[in-house]
Amino acid sequence: MAEKKLSAREQAFIVIFEKSFNEDMTMQDIISCAAECENVSVSEKAAALAVGTEENITEIDSIIESHLRGWSKARISKVALAALRLGVYELKFSKGAPVGVIISESVNLCKTYGSQEDKSFVNGVLGSFVKNETVAE
């Protein structure tokens, strides 16, 4: 059976998710470890997304928290949080992908790796962010 080639966004999501379990490691350490262990191949684009997310994590988490209604960041599943962090990074700091694509892909990551609730939650938070904040064009 042929191995599925992961998109750069999915590769970035995986290493961002892994970082939530290894907070003492840098994103670059996690990327290097993934390559050594052959768990996931991380392209340059995926590495740039993951490292960019890590570099802006304080602002990204603040943005996420400001769009939560009746939730705290601590209650968000690790899958949803990784998808939100990547989505907010792309929407706020990265140029290139259309807003609709970023939101749709973030929701699809939750469909693949998370639950029905994660999918709806991520869609709602990113939708609120786009409606109320300036996004990168």
N, CA, C and O atoms as CSV, one atom per row, in Angstrom:
chain,resi,resn,atom,element,x,y,z
A,1,MET,N,N,0.842,-1.175,0.000
A,1,MET,CA,C,0.000,0.000,0.000
A,1,MET,C,C,0.893,1.246,0.000
A,1,MET,O,O,1.841,1.334,0.780
A,2,ALA,N,N,0.591,2.193,-0.864
A,2,ALA,CA,C,1.383,3.418,-0.968
A,2,ALA,C,C,1.115,4.321,0.231
A,2,ALA,O,O,-0.007,4.413,0.731
A,3,GLU,N,N,2.175,4.981,0.674
A,3,GLU,CA,C,2.063,5.899,1.802
A,3,GLU,C,C,1.409,7.197,1.313
A,3,GLU,O,O,1.749,7.712,0.248
A,4,LYS,N,N,0.478,7.706,2.097
A,4,LYS,CA,C,-0.217,8.937,1.758
A,4,LYS,C,C,0.738,10.116,1.935
A,4,LYS,O,O,1.380,10.248,2.976
A,5,LYS,N,N,0.829,10.966,0.922
A,5,LYS,CA,C,1.660,12.170,1.015
A,5,LYS,C,C,0.846,13.247,1.721
A,5,LYS,O,O,-0.247,13.607,1.284
A,6,LEU,N,N,1.393,13.751,2.812
A,6,LEU,CA,C,0.709,14.768,3.593
A,6,LEU,C,C,1.005,16.158,3.045
A,6,LEU,O,O,2.123,16.435,2.612
A,7,SER,N,N,0.004,17.026,3.066
A,7,SER,CA,C,0.206,18.409,2.646
A,7,SER,C,C,1.101,19.115,3.661
A,7,SER,O,O,1.266,18.649,4.789
A,8,ALA,N,N,1.671,20.231,3.253
A,8,ALA,CA,C,2.508,21.018,4.163
A,8,ALA,C,C,1.703,21.437,5.392
A,8,ALA,O,O,2.221,21.425,6.509
A,9,ARG,N,N,0.454,21.802,5.190
A,9,ARG,CA,C,-0.393,22.225,6.316
A,9,ARG,C,C,-0.598,21.069,7.295
A,9,ARG,O,O,-0.546,21.269,8.508
A,10,GLU,N,N,-0.827,19.875,6.780
A,10,GLU,CA,C,-1.030,18.714,7.653
A,10,GLU,C,C,0.267,18.340,8.374
A,10,GLU,O,O,0.239,17.971,9.548
A,11,GLN,N,N,1.389,18.432,7.682
A,11,GLN,CA,C,2.683,18.185,8.324
A,11,GLN,C,C,2.902,19.182,9.467
A,11,GLN,O,O,3.314,18.799,10.562
A,12,ALA,N,N,2.625,20.456,9.204
A,12,ALA,CA,C,2.785,21.497,10.233
A,12,ALA,C,C,1.859,21.223,11.410
A,12,ALA,O,O,2.267,21.345,12.565
A,13,PHE,N,N,0.613,20.853,11.121
A,13,PHE,CA,C,-0.349,20.534,12.179
A,13,PHE,C,C,0.191,19.422,13.074
A,13,PHE,O,O,0.096,19.512,14.298
A,14,ILE,N,N,0.750,18.390,12.482
A,14,ILE,CA,C,1.245,17.238,13.243
A,14,ILE,C,C,2.366,17.656,14.193
A,14,ILE,O,O,2.377,17.239,15.351
A,15,VAL,N,N,3.305,18.472,13.721
A,15,VAL,CA,C,4.390,18.861,14.616
A,15,VAL,C,C,3.922,19.883,15.664
A,15,VAL,O,O,4.444,19.898,16.779
A,16,ILE,N,N,2.953,20.728,15.324
A,16,ILE,CA,C,2.371,21.641,16.317
A,16,ILE,C,C,1.641,20.830,17.389
A,16,ILE,O,O,1.749,21.127,18.579
A,17,PHE,N,N,0.904,19.813,16.966
A,17,PHE,CA,C,0.220,18.914,17.898
A,17,PHE,C,C,1.236,18.222,18.802
A,17,PHE,O,O,1.045,18.157,20.016
A,18,GLU,N,N,2.304,17.710,18.219
A,18,GLU,CA,C,3.356,17.031,18.990
A,18,GLU,C,C,3.978,17.973,20.019
A,18,GLU,O,O,4.312,17.548,21.125
A,19,LYS,N,N,4.133,19.239,19.664
A,19,LYS,CA,C,4.710,20.228,20.584
A,19,LYS,C,C,3.879,20.354,21.851
A,19,LYS,O,O,4.427,20.641,22.916
A,20,SER,N,N,2.565,20.146,21.761
A,20,SER,CA,C,1.707,20.259,22.945
A,20,SER,C,C,2.022,19.176,23.981
A,20,SER,O,O,1.651,19.313,25.147
A,21,PHE,N,N,2.693,18.117,23.573
A,21,PHE,CA,C,3.103,17.054,24.494
A,21,PHE,C,C,4.563,17.203,24.927
A,21,PHE,O,O,5.008,16.547,25.869
A,22,ASN,N,N,5.298,18.066,24.237
A,22,ASN,CA,C,6.735,18.257,24.487
A,22,ASN,C,C,7.044,19.749,24.560
A,22,ASN,O,O,7.807,20.274,23.748
A,23,GLU,N,N,6.456,20.415,25.522
A,23,GLU,CA,C,6.572,21.869,25.609
A,23,GLU,C,C,7.989,22.356,25.857
A,23,GLU,O,O,8.311,23.504,25.549
A,24,ASP,N,N,8.848,21.493,26.414
A,24,ASP,CA,C,10.228,21.900,26.688
A,24,ASP,C,C,11.113,21.828,25.445
A,24,ASP,O,O,12.231,22.343,25.459
A,25,MET,N,N,10.638,21.206,24.383
A,25,MET,CA,C,11.403,21.104,23.141
A,25,MET,C,C,11.059,22.277,22.226
A,25,MET,O,O,9.939,22.787,22.256
A,26,THR,N,N,12.026,22.701,21.415
A,26,THR,CA,C,11.731,23.723,20.413
A,26,THR,C,C,11.035,23.052,19.232
A,26,THR,O,O,11.097,21.833,19.069
A,27,MET,N,N,10.388,23.844,18.433
A,27,MET,CA,C,9.728,23.302,17.242
A,27,MET,C,C,10.767,22.673,16.320
A,27,MET,O,O,10.516,21.629,15.718
A,28,GLN,N,N,11.924,23.301,16.211
A,28,GLN,CA,C,12.969,22.742,15.354
A,28,GLN,C,C,13.431,21.382,15.869
A,28,GLN,O,O,13.718,20.490,15.071
A,29,ASP,N,N,13.508,21.208,17.195
A,29,ASP,CA,C,13.860,19.902,17.770
A,29,ASP,C,C,12.815,18.849,17.406
A,29,ASP,O,O,13.157,17.716,17.067
A,30,ILE,N,N,11.558,19.225,17.477
A,30,ILE,CA,C,10.477,18.285,17.151
A,30,ILE,C,C,10.532,17.909,15.678
A,30,ILE,O,O,10.351,16.744,15.324
A,31,ILE,N,N,10.780,18.892,14.819
A,31,ILE,CA,C,10.890,18.626,13.379
A,31,ILE,C,C,12.064,17.691,13.110
A,31,ILE,O,O,11.938,16.746,12.332
A,32,SER,N,N,13.200,17.947,13.744
A,32,SER,CA,C,14.380,17.085,13.572
A,32,SER,C,C,14.105,15.668,14.064
A,32,SER,O,O,14.483,14.694,13.414
A,33,CYS,N,N,13.450,15.561,15.203
A,33,CYS,CA,C,13.119,14.252,15.771
A,33,CYS,C,C,12.176,13.482,14.848
A,33,CYS,O,O,12.340,12.279,14.648
A,34,ALA,N,N,11.196,14.176,14.291
A,34,ALA,CA,C,10.252,13.520,13.369
A,34,ALA,C,C,10.992,12.976,12.156
A,34,ALA,O,O,10.692,11.880,11.681
A,35,ALA,N,N,11.958,13.740,11.654
A,35,ALA,CA,C,12.737,13.289,10.496
A,35,ALA,C,C,13.604,12.081,10.850
A,35,ALA,O,O,13.693,11.124,10.081
A,36,GLU,N,N,14.241,12.135,12.020
A,36,GLU,CA,C,15.092,11.020,12.453
A,36,GLU,C,C,14.293,9.747,12.673
A,36,GLU,O,O,14.733,8.655,12.312
A,37,CYS,N,N,13.119,9.894,13.266
A,37,CYS,CA,C,12.277,8.735,13.564
A,37,CYS,C,C,11.457,8.285,12.363
A,37,CYS,O,O,10.808,7.240,12.392
A,38,GLU,N,N,11.497,9.100,11.299
A,38,GLU,CA,C,10.727,8.834,10.088
A,38,GLU,C,C,9.235,8.752,10.356
A,38,GLU,O,O,8.513,8.037,9.663
A,39,ASN,N,N,8.767,9.496,11.378
A,39,ASN,CA,C,7.334,9.537,11.682
A,39,ASN,C,C,6.580,10.350,10.654
A,39,ASN,O,O,5.511,9.949,10.192
A,40,VAL,N,N,7.134,11.481,10.302
A,40,VAL,CA,C,6.510,12.347,9.310
A,40,VAL,C,C,7.615,13.139,8.620
A,40,VAL,O,O,8.534,13.636,9.270
A,41,SER,N,N,7.518,13.249,7.326
A,41,SER,CA,C,8.461,14.049,6.564
A,41,SER,C,C,7.961,15.486,6.593
A,41,SER,O,O,6.807,15.745,6.253
A,42,VAL,N,N,8.804,16.414,6.992
A,42,VAL,CA,C,8.396,17.807,7.141
A,42,VAL,C,C,9.082,18.636,6.060
A,42,VAL,O,O,10.303,18.796,6.061
A,43,SER,N,N,8.278,19.159,5.141
A,43,SER,CA,C,8.806,19.989,4.064
A,43,SER,C,C,9.240,21.352,4.603
A,43,SER,O,O,8.935,21.710,5.741
A,44,GLU,N,N,9.953,22.101,3.769
A,44,GLU,CA,C,10.377,23.449,4.171
A,44,GLU,C,C,9.165,24.325,4.469
A,44,GLU,O,O,9.168,25.087,5.437
A,45,LYS,N,N,8.145,24.218,3.648
A,45,LYS,CA,C,6.933,25.022,3.851
A,45,LYS,C,C,6.267,24.659,5.181
A,45,LYS,O,O,5.845,25.541,5.928
A,46,ALA,N,N,6.175,23.379,5.468
A,46,ALA,CA,C,5.560,22.933,6.729
A,46,ALA,C,C,6.390,23.407,7.920
A,46,ALA,O,O,5.841,23.858,8.925
A,47,ALA,N,N,7.701,23.306,7.803
A,47,ALA,CA,C,8.574,23.764,8.888
A,47,ALA,C,C,8.400,25.258,9.113
A,47,ALA,O,O,8.364,25.713,10.257
A,48,ALA,N,N,8.291,26.021,8.036
A,48,ALA,CA,C,8.099,27.474,8.163
A,48,ALA,C,C,6.775,27.782,8.860
A,48,ALA,O,O,6.716,28.686,9.694
A,49,LEU,N,N,5.719,27.047,8.533
A,49,LEU,CA,C,4.425,27.240,9.202
A,49,LEU,C,C,4.516,26.906,10.687
A,49,LEU,O,O,4.024,27.658,11.528
A,50,ALA,N,N,5.143,25.779,11.006
A,50,ALA,CA,C,5.239,25.343,12.404
A,50,ALA,C,C,6.121,26.291,13.224
A,50,ALA,O,O,5.760,26.669,14.338
A,51,VAL,N,N,7.257,26.667,12.679
A,51,VAL,CA,C,8.165,27.571,13.392
A,51,VAL,C,C,7.524,28.954,13.527
A,51,VAL,O,O,7.633,29.586,14.578
A,52,GLY,N,N,6.866,29.421,12.484
A,52,GLY,CA,C,6.163,30.703,12.558
A,52,GLY,C,C,5.086,30.692,13.626
A,52,GLY,O,O,4.892,31.681,14.333
A,53,THR,N,N,4.390,29.579,13.743
A,53,THR,CA,C,3.376,29.441,14.788
A,53,THR,C,C,4.030,29.531,16.159
A,53,THR,O,O,3.552,30.254,17.034
A,54,GLU,N,N,5.123,28.798,16.346
A,54,GLU,CA,C,5.822,28.825,17.632
A,54,GLU,C,C,6.330,30.230,17.961
A,54,GLU,O,O,6.218,30.676,19.103
A,55,GLU,N,N,6.881,30.922,16.980
A,55,GLU,CA,C,7.433,32.263,17.209
A,55,GLU,C,C,6.361,33.276,17.623
A,55,GLU,O,O,6.665,34.261,18.297
A,56,ASN,N,N,5.125,33.038,17.227
A,56,ASN,CA,C,4.027,33.968,17.508
A,56,ASN,C,C,3.002,33.396,18.482
A,56,ASN,O,O,1.879,33.894,18.567
A,57,ILE,N,N,3.387,32.349,19.217
A,57,ILE,CA,C,2.427,31.597,20.034
A,57,ILE,C,C,1.721,32.449,21.083
A,57,ILE,O,O,0.535,32.237,21.335
A,58,THR,N,N,2.402,33.393,21.695
A,58,THR,CA,C,1.763,34.211,22.730
A,58,THR,C,C,0.622,35.029,22.139
A,58,THR,O,O,-0.475,35.067,22.698
A,59,GLU,N,N,0.879,35.686,21.006
A,59,GLU,CA,C,-0.175,36.471,20.356
A,59,GLU,C,C,-1.276,35.570,19.801
A,59,GLU,O,O,-2.456,35.908,19.884
A,60,ILE,N,N,-0.896,34.435,19.241
A,60,ILE,CA,C,-1.880,33.492,18.691
A,60,ILE,C,C,-2.811,32.999,19.793
A,60,ILE,O,O,-4.030,32.997,19.620
A,61,ASP,N,N,-2.246,32.582,20.923
A,61,ASP,CA,C,-3.084,32.096,22.030
A,61,ASP,C,C,-3.981,33.203,22.578
A,61,ASP,O,O,-5.117,32.946,22.974
A,62,SER,N,N,-3.476,34.420,22.600
A,62,SER,CA,C,-4.287,35.553,23.053
A,62,SER,C,C,-5.469,35.775,22.105
A,62,SER,O,O,-6.586,36.036,22.551
A,63,ILE,N,N,-5.220,35.674,20.818
A,63,ILE,CA,C,-6.289,35.818,19.821
A,63,ILE,C,C,-7.320,34.715,20.010
A,63,ILE,O,O,-8.522,34.981,20.018
A,64,ILE,N,N,-6.859,33.480,20.161
A,64,ILE,CA,C,-7.780,32.356,20.350
A,64,ILE,C,C,-8.636,32.599,21.586
A,64,ILE,O,O,-9.859,32.466,21.534
A,65,GLU,N,N,-8.000,32.953,22.689
A,65,GLU,CA,C,-8.737,33.181,23.944
A,65,GLU,C,C,-9.758,34.304,23.806
A,65,GLU,O,O,-10.825,34.247,24.417
A,66,SER,N,N,-9.445,35.316,23.014
A,66,SER,CA,C,-10.381,36.437,22.862
A,66,SER,C,C,-11.619,36.057,22.048
A,66,SER,O,O,-12.610,36.786,22.060
A,67,HIS,N,N,-11.572,34.927,21.344
A,67,HIS,CA,C,-12.708,34.492,20.531
A,67,HIS,C,C,-13.430,33.271,21.106
A,67,HIS,O,O,-14.287,32.684,20.446
A,68,LEU,N,N,-13.085,32.900,22.320
A,68,LEU,CA,C,-13.768,31.792,22.992
A,68,LEU,C,C,-14.990,32.339,23.715
A,68,LEU,O,O,-14.907,33.371,24.382
A,69,ARG,N,N,-16.089,31.675,23.592
A,69,ARG,CA,C,-17.325,32.076,24.269
A,69,ARG,C,C,-17.709,30.982,25.253
A,69,ARG,O,O,-18.189,29.918,24.862
A,70,GLY,N,N,-17.490,31.260,26.544
A,70,GLY,CA,C,-17.829,30.276,27.567
A,70,GLY,C,C,-16.840,29.134,27.676
A,70,GLY,O,O,-17.147,28.101,28.270
A,71,TRP,N,N,-15.670,29.305,27.116
A,71,TRP,CA,C,-14.626,28.281,27.152
A,71,TRP,C,C,-13.330,28.911,27.638
A,71,TRP,O,O,-13.148,30.126,27.566
A,72,SER,N,N,-12.442,28.075,28.131
A,72,SER,CA,C,-11.082,28.516,28.408
A,72,SER,C,C,-10.160,27.687,27.519
A,72,SER,O,O,-10.524,26.596,27.079
A,73,LYS,N,N,-8.986,28.204,27.263
A,73,LYS,CA,C,-8.030,27.485,26.415
A,73,LYS,C,C,-7.714,26.107,26.984
A,73,LYS,O,O,-7.472,25.165,26.229
A,74,ALA,N,N,-7.716,25.984,28.306
A,74,ALA,CA,C,-7.403,24.707,28.957
A,74,ALA,C,C,-8.416,23.609,28.620
A,74,ALA,O,O,-8.089,22.424,28.688
A,75,ARG,N,N,-9.638,23.995,28.259
A,75,ARG,CA,C,-10.686,23.015,27.944
A,75,ARG,C,C,-10.671,22.539,26.493
A,75,ARG,O,O,-11.367,21.584,26.146
A,76,ILE,N,N,-9.893,23.190,25.656
A,76,ILE,CA,C,-9.859,22.849,24.235
A,76,ILE,C,C,-9.026,21.585,24.045
A,76,ILE,O,O,-7.959,21.450,24.645
A,77,SER,N,N,-9.502,20.661,23.217
A,77,SER,CA,C,-8.717,19.452,22.940
A,77,SER,C,C,-7.404,19.835,22.265
A,77,SER,O,O,-7.313,20.879,21.620
A,78,LYS,N,N,-6.401,18.996,22.415
A,78,LYS,CA,C,-5.098,19.267,21.814
A,78,LYS,C,C,-5.184,19.313,20.286
A,78,LYS,O,O,-4.453,20.068,19.645
A,79,VAL,N,N,-6.069,18.512,19.708
A,79,VAL,CA,C,-6.266,18.526,18.251
A,79,VAL,C,C,-6.838,19.877,17.824
A,79,VAL,O,O,-6.317,20.517,16.911
A,80,ALA,N,N,-7.910,20.307,18.488
A,80,ALA,CA,C,-8.531,21.580,18.135
A,80,ALA,C,C,-7.567,22.740,18.367
A,80,ALA,O,O,-7.511,23.668,17.560
A,81,LEU,N,N,-6.810,22.698,19.456
A,81,LEU,CA,C,-5.877,23.773,19.751
A,81,LEU,C,C,-4.775,23.851,18.689
A,81,LEU,O,O,-4.411,24.946,18.259
A,82,ALA,N,N,-4.249,22.716,18.268
A,82,ALA,CA,C,-3.223,22.707,17.220
A,82,ALA,C,C,-3.789,23.261,15.913
A,82,ALA,O,O,-3.126,24.043,15.232
A,83,ALA,N,N,-5.008,22.858,15.561
A,83,ALA,CA,C,-5.647,23.357,14.336
A,83,ALA,C,C,-5.911,24.856,14.435
A,83,ALA,O,O,-5.715,25.585,13.463
A,84,LEU,N,N,-6.352,25.318,15.598
A,84,LEU,CA,C,-6.603,26.749,15.795
A,84,LEU,C,C,-5.302,27.550,15.727
A,84,LEU,O,O,-5.248,28.600,15.087
A,85,ARG,N,N,-4.270,27.058,16.381
A,85,ARG,CA,C,-2.994,27.772,16.367
A,85,ARG,C,C,-2.466,27.925,14.944
A,85,ARG,O,O,-2.042,29.009,14.545
A,86,LEU,N,N,-2.495,26.847,14.192
A,86,LEU,CA,C,-2.029,26.908,12.807
A,86,LEU,C,C,-2.934,27.818,11.976
A,86,LEU,O,O,-2.445,28.637,11.197
A,87,GLY,N,N,-4.245,27.677,12.141
A,87,GLY,CA,C,-5.182,28.506,11.387
A,87,GLY,C,C,-5.015,29.985,11.682
A,87,GLY,O,O,-4.984,30.801,10.761
A,88,VAL,N,N,-4.909,30.340,12.954
A,88,VAL,CA,C,-4.723,31.745,13.325
A,88,VAL,C,C,-3.388,32.253,12.796
A,88,VAL,O,O,-3.307,33.377,12.300
A,89,TYR,N,N,-2.344,31.442,12.897
A,89,TYR,CA,C,-1.045,31.865,12.353
A,89,TYR,C,C,-1.181,32.194,10.866
A,89,TYR,O,O,-0.745,33.253,10.415
A,90,GLU,N,N,-1.783,31.286,10.117
A,90,GLU,CA,C,-1.909,31.514,8.675
A,90,GLU,C,C,-2.776,32.741,8.377
A,90,GLU,O,O,-2.454,33.530,7.488
A,91,LEU,N,N,-3.861,32.898,9.113
A,91,LEU,CA,C,-4.768,34.024,8.873
A,91,LEU,C,C,-4.147,35.367,9.261
A,91,LEU,O,O,-4.379,36.375,8.594
A,92,LYS,N,N,-3.372,35.382,10.323
A,92,LYS,CA,C,-2.837,36.634,10.865
A,92,LYS,C,C,-1.456,36.992,10.309
A,92,LYS,O,O,-1.177,38.165,10.061
A,93,PHE,N,N,-0.599,36.003,10.114
A,93,PHE,CA,C,0.797,36.289,9.820
A,93,PHE,C,C,1.297,35.806,8.458
A,93,PHE,O,O,2.317,36.295,7.973
A,94,SER,N,N,0.616,34.881,7.851
A,94,SER,CA,C,1.097,34.265,6.621
A,94,SER,C,C,0.260,34.752,5.447
A,94,SER,O,O,-0.958,34.888,5.559
A,95,LYS,N,N,0.907,35.009,4.337
A,95,LYS,CA,C,0.179,35.452,3.150
A,95,LYS,C,C,0.174,34.331,2.127
A,95,LYS,O,O,1.119,33.545,2.060
A,96,GLY,N,N,-0.848,34.254,1.358
A,96,GLY,CA,C,-0.850,33.276,0.280
A,96,GLY,C,C,-2.153,32.526,0.124
A,96,GLY,O,O,-2.780,32.592,-0.933
A,97,ALA,N,N,-2.564,31.829,1.134
A,97,ALA,CA,C,-3.787,31.023,1.019
A,97,ALA,C,C,-5.019,31.874,1.303
A,97,ALA,O,O,-4.996,32.714,2.203
A,98,PRO,N,N,-6.086,31.668,0.550
A,98,PRO,CA,C,-7.328,32.390,0.809
A,98,PRO,C,C,-7.927,32.015,2.165
A,98,PRO,O,O,-7.763,30.890,2.637
A,99,VAL,N,N,-8.613,32.958,2.774
A,99,VAL,CA,C,-9.227,32.767,4.087
A,99,VAL,C,C,-10.097,31.514,4.115
A,99,VAL,O,O,-9.993,30.713,5.044
A,100,GLY,N,N,-10.949,31.334,3.116
A,100,GLY,CA,C,-11.842,30.176,3.084
A,100,GLY,C,C,-11.100,28.855,3.053
A,100,GLY,O,O,-11.534,27.877,3.663
A,101,VAL,N,N,-9.992,28.826,2.349
A,101,VAL,CA,C,-9.177,27.603,2.265
A,101,VAL,C,C,-8.563,27.293,3.630
A,101,VAL,O,O,-8.569,26.143,4.070
A,102,ILE,N,N,-8.038,28.315,4.295
A,102,ILE,CA,C,-7.416,28.108,5.605
A,102,ILE,C,C,-8.436,27.559,6.596
A,102,ILE,O,O,-8.149,26.603,7.317
A,103,ILE,N,N,-9.618,28.153,6.636
A,103,ILE,CA,C,-10.650,27.677,7.564
A,103,ILE,C,C,-11.087,26.268,7.200
A,103,ILE,O,O,-11.198,25.407,8.073
A,104,SER,N,N,-11.333,26.027,5.930
A,104,SER,CA,C,-11.765,24.696,5.482
A,104,SER,C,C,-10.729,23.623,5.801
A,104,SER,O,O,-11.081,22.542,6.273
A,105,GLU,N,N,-9.459,23.915,5.549
A,105,GLU,CA,C,-8.395,22.948,5.833
A,105,GLU,C,C,-8.243,22.714,7.336
A,105,GLU,O,O,-7.967,21.592,7.762
A,106,SER,N,N,-8.422,23.766,8.143
A,106,SER,CA,C,-8.351,23.602,9.599
A,106,SER,C,C,-9.471,22.683,10.081
A,106,SER,O,O,-9.255,21.818,10.930
A,107,VAL,N,N,-10.659,22.878,9.535
A,107,VAL,CA,C,-11.798,22.022,9.876
A,107,VAL,C,C,-11.530,20.593,9.416
A,107,VAL,O,O,-11.836,19.642,10.136
A,108,ASN,N,N,-10.961,20.436,8.225
A,108,ASN,CA,C,-10.662,19.095,7.717
A,108,ASN,C,C,-9.628,18.372,8.578
A,108,ASN,O,O,-9.705,17.154,8.740
A,109,LEU,N,N,-8.664,19.107,9.131
A,109,LEU,CA,C,-7.699,18.484,10.044
A,109,LEU,C,C,-8.426,17.915,11.257
A,109,LEU,O,O,-8.089,16.834,11.741
A,110,CYS,N,N,-9.421,18.647,11.742
A,110,CYS,CA,C,-10.206,18.158,12.885
A,110,CYS,C,C,-11.056,16.952,12.497
A,110,CYS,O,O,-11.249,16.042,13.303
A,111,LYS,N,N,-11.560,16.943,11.271
A,111,LYS,CA,C,-12.324,15.775,10.795
A,111,LYS,C,C,-11.442,14.534,10.790
A,111,LYS,O,O,-11.883,13.445,11.157
A,112,THR,N,N,-10.182,14.709,10.370
A,112,THR,CA,C,-9.251,13.584,10.266
A,112,THR,C,C,-8.713,13.143,11.621
A,112,THR,O,O,-8.635,11.946,11.900
A,113,TYR,N,N,-8.343,14.100,12.462
A,113,TYR,CA,C,-7.628,13.773,13.691
A,113,TYR,C,C,-8.439,13.962,14.970
A,113,TYR,O,O,-8.045,13.478,16.031
A,114,GLY,N,N,-9.551,14.652,14.880
A,114,GLY,CA,C,-10.308,14.980,16.084
A,114,GLY,C,C,-11.724,14.452,16.054
A,114,GLY,O,O,-12.014,13.405,15.475
A,115,SER,N,N,-12.588,15.203,16.690
A,115,SER,CA,C,-13.984,14.788,16.817
A,115,SER,C,C,-14.911,15.752,16.080
A,115,SER,O,O,-14.479,16.792,15.582
A,116,GLN,N,N,-16.169,15.393,16.022
A,116,GLN,CA,C,-17.188,16.247,15.430
A,116,GLN,C,C,-17.225,17.595,16.160
A,116,GLN,O,O,-17.375,18.643,15.531
A,117,GLU,N,N,-17.089,17.561,17.471
A,117,GLU,CA,C,-17.109,18.786,18.270
A,117,GLU,C,C,-15.905,19.669,17.927
A,117,GLU,O,O,-16.039,20.889,17.828
A,118,ASP,N,N,-14.728,19.055,17.745
A,118,ASP,CA,C,-13.530,19.819,17.381
A,118,ASP,C,C,-13.759,20.565,16.072
A,118,ASP,O,O,-13.424,21.743,15.947
A,119,LYS,N,N,-14.324,19.876,15.117
A,119,LYS,CA,C,-14.561,20.436,13.790
A,119,LYS,C,C,-15.449,21.683,13.875
A,119,LYS,O,O,-15.112,22.725,13.314
A,120,SER,N,N,-16.560,21.575,14.564
A,120,SER,CA,C,-17.492,22.697,14.703
A,120,SER,C,C,-16.880,23.832,15.516
A,120,SER,O,O,-17.060,25.006,15.191
A,121,PHE,N,N,-16.159,23.477,16.569
A,121,PHE,CA,C,-15.535,24.462,17.446
A,121,PHE,C,C,-14.509,25.288,16.681
A,121,PHE,O,O,-14.519,26.516,16.760
A,122,VAL,N,N,-13.630,24.627,15.945
A,122,VAL,CA,C,-12.586,25.310,15.178
A,122,VAL,C,C,-13.215,26.207,14.118
A,122,VAL,O,O,-12.768,27.336,13.919
A,123,ASN,N,N,-14.233,25.722,13.445
A,123,ASN,CA,C,-14.925,26.521,12.442
A,123,ASN,C,C,-15.490,27.799,13.069
A,123,ASN,O,O,-15.364,28.883,12.498
A,124,GLY,N,N,-16.108,27.670,14.236
A,124,GLY,CA,C,-16.705,28.819,14.906
A,124,GLY,C,C,-15.679,29.834,15.375
A,124,GLY,O,O,-15.867,31.036,15.187
A,125,VAL,N,N,-14.595,29.369,15.985
A,125,VAL,CA,C,-13.574,30.283,16.495
A,125,VAL,C,C,-12.872,30.999,15.338
A,125,VAL,O,O,-12.687,32.215,15.392
A,126,LEU,N,N,-12.480,30.269,14.301
A,126,LEU,CA,C,-11.814,30.914,13.165
A,126,LEU,C,C,-12.762,31.854,12.430
A,126,LEU,O,O,-12.347,32.916,11.966
A,127,GLY,N,N,-14.030,31.472,12.320
A,127,GLY,CA,C,-15.025,32.350,11.695
A,127,GLY,C,C,-15.179,33.645,12.467
A,127,GLY,O,O,-15.266,34.717,11.868
A,128,SER,N,N,-15.213,33.562,13.788
A,128,SER,CA,C,-15.307,34.749,14.636
A,128,SER,C,C,-14.070,35.621,14.470
A,128,SER,O,O,-14.176,36.845,14.394
A,129,PHE,N,N,-12.916,35.006,14.414
A,129,PHE,CA,C,-11.666,35.746,14.226
A,129,PHE,C,C,-11.694,36.523,12.910
A,129,PHE,O,O,-11.387,37.715,12.882
A,130,VAL,N,N,-12.059,35.850,11.830
A,130,VAL,CA,C,-12.070,36.486,10.510
A,130,VAL,C,C,-13.078,37.640,10.466
A,130,VAL,O,O,-12.824,38.677,9.854
A,131,LYS,N,N,-14.202,37.443,11.113
A,131,LYS,CA,C,-15.252,38.468,11.115
A,131,LYS,C,C,-14.831,39.709,11.905
A,131,LYS,O,O,-15.247,40.818,11.572
A,132,ASN,N,N,-14.025,39.541,12.933
A,132,ASN,CA,C,-13.738,40.630,13.857
A,132,ASN,C,C,-12.302,41.164,13.820
A,132,ASN,O,O,-12.005,42.141,14.508
A,133,GLU,N,N,-11.421,40.565,13.053
A,133,GLU,CA,C,-10.014,40.973,13.087
A,133,GLU,C,C,-9.476,41.166,11.666
A,133,GLU,O,O,-10.094,40.751,10.686
A,134,THR,N,N,-8.334,41.794,11.588
A,134,THR,CA,C,-7.645,41.972,10.315
A,134,THR,C,C,-6.835,40.706,10.023
A,134,THR,O,O,-6.085,40.228,10.874
A,135,VAL,N,N,-6.994,40.179,8.828
A,135,VAL,CA,C,-6.254,38.975,8.443
A,135,VAL,C,C,-5.245,39.328,7.351
A,135,VAL,O,O,-5.408,40.317,6.636
A,136,ALA,N,N,-4.204,38.507,7.233
A,136,ALA,CA,C,-3.186,38.703,6.194
A,136,ALA,C,C,-3.811,38.447,4.840
A,136,ALA,O,O,-4.605,37.519,4.687
A,137,GLU,N,N,-3.472,39.237,3.884
A,137,GLU,CA,C,-4.012,39.069,2.520
A,137,GLU,C,C,-2.887,38.716,1.577
A,137,GLU,O,O,-3.118,38.531,0.382
